Amino acid sequence: MRLRIPVLVTGAMLFTASCGDDPEGYPTWPDGASYWVGWSSSPDTATAWSPTGNVALFCTPNTGSPCIFSYDASGAAPHQMTFSSLNESTGPTGCWDGDSGKIVYTAVRDDGTAEIRWIPGSSYSVHLVLYDSLPHMTPTWTPAGDTVLYCTLIDGRWGLWKTPAEPDSASSPVQFFTPSYDCVRPSYSPDGSTLMFQANETGDWDVMIMPADGGGEPTPAAGSAAQEVHPSWGPGDGWFVFASDLTGDFEIYAGKVGSDTLVRLTEDSGADLYPAWNPQNGYVIFSSDRASGAGGFDLFWTPEP
């Protein structure tokens, strides 16, 4: 699947670009990253931004079962958004629709099956999108905002499916793309033209792209000879971020669709995962255990390249 040899850019030059004021004022780590929020002993993961870039979502089991919290970097405590006893987690970039303000996510039951739900970004009011006996994960909004694209496990393979956000008795899920390998974490580019997802065809995860309408074959977005996970679109021009173990442990990288260049944004012995590129304010948040060791994931930020 890997068709290109990436050019890896590293060094202090990556961290000279201004990102505005430090969102929290914490000290800077040697690689240029800083704490964004580290408010509990529970792992904070699965990050995603609001369309305006002023509020971020993340998932944490701080109150028991994993649920969604929001945080605006104001210094106030994160705000709990979901409250059931199920495992509630956000999807990838695009789980928060810019026009409607709706947040789509999954609520996973103990047997592994899941509901797909959405809530308004400004209040707590749960709306059911899909409820059946199958496992689902990482939902995202289509560019039109009236349909949800998500992953379903059927016959041992994760494929991409669509369903109306406001289902009725006549609606049912429609298969969008299910090749001979797993596809997870789909999301659409800011201009709506390109679909990106994480795929496992050869035993390693790769970041793939394809036309948003599903036509044509997927192609590698990054092309590194390593695991590529947790892809997230940047503000535009084909840029995206992802996590990769290209140098031995997971670090955050930026890439651009159609380019062979990869820009390493972090360099630390801890695991850096779940990046989300702020769409307005010029920095990337990510989840890392660099401060507290394996399992103790907090949220950090680093300037965009």
Secondary structure as GFF3:
##gff-version 3
##sequence-region A 1 305
A	DSSP	beta_strand	7	9	.	.	.	ID=ss1
A	DSSP	three_ten_helix	12	15	.	.	.	ID=ss2
A	DSSP	beta_strand	34	37	.	.	.	ID=ss3
A	DSSP	beta_strand	45	49	.	.	.	ID=ss4
A	DSSP	beta_strand	56	60	.	.	.	ID=ss5
A	DSSP	beta_strand	67	71	.	.	.	ID=ss6
A	DSSP	beta_strand	79	80	.	.	.	ID=ss7
A	DSSP	beta_strand	87	90	.	.	.	ID=ss8
A	DSSP	beta_strand	102	108	.	.	.	ID=ss9
A	DSSP	beta_strand	114	120	.	.	.	ID=ss10
A	DSSP	beta_strand	127	131	.	.	.	ID=ss11
A	DSSP	beta_strand	136	141	.	.	.	ID=ss12
A	DSSP	beta_strand	147	154	.	.	.	ID=ss13
A	DSSP	beta_strand	157	164	.	.	.	ID=ss14
A	DSSP	beta_strand	174	177	.	.	.	ID=ss15
A	DSSP	beta_strand	182	188	.	.	.	ID=ss16
A	DSSP	beta_strand	194	200	.	.	.	ID=ss17
A	DSSP	beta_strand	205	211	.	.	.	ID=ss18
A	DSSP	beta_strand	219	220	.	.	.	ID=ss19
A	DSSP	beta_strand	228	233	.	.	.	ID=ss20
A	DSSP	beta_strand	239	244	.	.	.	ID=ss21
A	DSSP	beta_strand	251	256	.	.	.	ID=ss22
A	DSSP	beta_strand	261	264	.	.	.	ID=ss23
A	DSSP	beta_strand	272	277	.	.	.	ID=ss24
A	DSSP	beta_strand	283	288	.	.	.	ID=ss25
A	DSSP	beta_strand	298	303	.	.	.	ID=ss26
###
